Amino acid sequence: MPVEQLRPILLIGLAVVGFLLWQQWQEDYGPGARREPAPAVRDGAPARDVPGAGRTTSGRAPAGAASEAPDLPPAADVPTSSGQPAPAASPARDRGVVEVRTDTLAVRIDPRGGTIRQVSLPRYPVSIEEPDHPFVLMDDRGGLVYVAESGLVGVEAPAPNHHDVLTPERSDYQLAPGTDRLDVRLHWEDESGVRIAKVFEFARDSYEIGVRYEIDNASSLPWTGQAYGQYRRVPPADSGGLGTIYTYTGAVLSSPDKPYEKIDFDDMESEDLDREVRDGWIAMIQHYFASAWIPPRSVPVRYYTKALQGEFRAGLIVPPLTVAPGTSGETRLKLYAGPKVQARLEAAAPGLKRTVDYGWLFFIAQPLYVALEFIHGYVVNWGWSIILLTCLIKLAFYHLSAASYRSMARMRKLSPKIQTLRDRHSGDRQKMNQAMMELYKKEKINPLGGCLPIVVQIPVFIALYWVLLETVELRQASFIFWLNDLASHDPYFVLPVLMGGSMFLQQRLSPTPPDPIQAKVMMFLPIVFTGFFLFFPSGLVLYWFVNNLLSIAQQWVITKRIESGQAT
């Protein structure tokens, strides 16, 4: 096989291998790289560690620029909640947490501050083998610290932040059959006469949790305060990747200027964020799942991040609300905590579906996902949807692929003449290249004709790679027979072996290269790719295998027509 014919195959092989190596580098050394969790600081710290931090006009403030209480959001003139230190807290599970269960969520709320300390997702088992064990998105037990804190900071007024103890009306809530809404109420009262109810709003078939504050000001002075919501998290030891597949775990900030801005844990550690944004949100994302604090629309909201003693905060604080003496008022936030299902994300907040992270090729990946979802609406099987989408992509690139295969077939037909020229000019490389170019010109063959069409298709392959990797609907989605989870690797490695066999069959359509080194490279490529794909999600391997089969069929037909002298 001439070098010119070998180049397209080597090019796509090197492109894919390079992409996989880049993914591994990202996992080991890139943003959000895997790290050992730092010692966690539990909420036993006294309240003197919790007033508001200093603020800046925009952008970032120096890391560690703390005031008396660094774990509250930046707000003007913020005292501690009641001016007195709170007693040290015992672990959440020893304080009689409030248990809330709906058809989509199982939540544990700590009366100290109304902190959401655990969120489980009953519709998403941790594995197929453990269908009764729901995936835990948030928790602060077993070495994991990932909780959603919220509260009020008073502007020269008493207000309960996430360190103050609230009184729940009940300790156990469950969404009753035939009921679409569930409110969980916790109460706080100051000796001045200010009474505040913190209300968590749950709804059927929803992963959104409303956080509403009802302020009843029975004091003699106006009450002014700001609601905030923030995450407290220790980076997980595992970056969230699957085997050699890296997926981002960390914070994301959305604003009109930057709809999707990643703020990883290294960014938080190097400097604090303090920025005012309208119509945005801040999220904490990982593979398949996300949570997001969503403020009211069309108001200036301050977003911030902080690194404190091995833990990281990322949150927001809304503009102040003033309640006159003898009147009532309310302020609210919203928390999304659940799977990265695009329809649900977009219903929760504009642009939130961007947390389904398709990387820099999102403008290609998003239409591919829409097509995949559309097909699934008819076939109701994600495996067959992948196959049909692969066929559509192959059809869209039919003419490009045909041009590539025609060029390769013509090069193959000229192999004897090319070999003769090489033998004739073996001692003069310049003359050999000149003679080969004249032959290409005479035969009207572009030596790069088999390469360029493949280059055009590589971005589509990478975009579809991200679609299949990030689509939570493929998680534990059954296809046929033993393939009961398209998001995990084939347990018996049948599909990767078939994929490797299809690559070998593609090679058989071309003659064995005369150069022994080239022959070994070609022989080794299917083995290398099979090894790479052994632990890839089976949905990805299925796409590659079907694409290979379609390519083999197309290449075989075109090669036979060229060799028989038929026009194509």
Beta strands, then each sheet from edge to edge (+ up, - down):
strand 1: 60-62
strand 2: 98-101
strand 3: 106-110
strand 4: 115-127
strand 5: 130-138
strand 6: 146-154
strand 7: 167-168
strand 8: 172-174
strand 9: 181-189
strand 10: 194-203
strand 11: 208-217
strand 12: 223-233
strand 13: 250-254
strand 14: 261-263
strand 15: 271-278
strand 16: 281-285
strand 17: 289-294
strand 18: 300-308
strand 19: 311-317
strand 20: 321-323
strand 21: 328-339
sheet 1: 1+ 15- 18+ 19- 12+ 6-
sheet 2: 1+ 15- 18+ 19- 12+ 20-
sheet 3: 5+ 4- 3+ 2- 8-
sheet 4: 7+ 9- 10+ 11- 21+ 17- 16+ 13- 14+
end
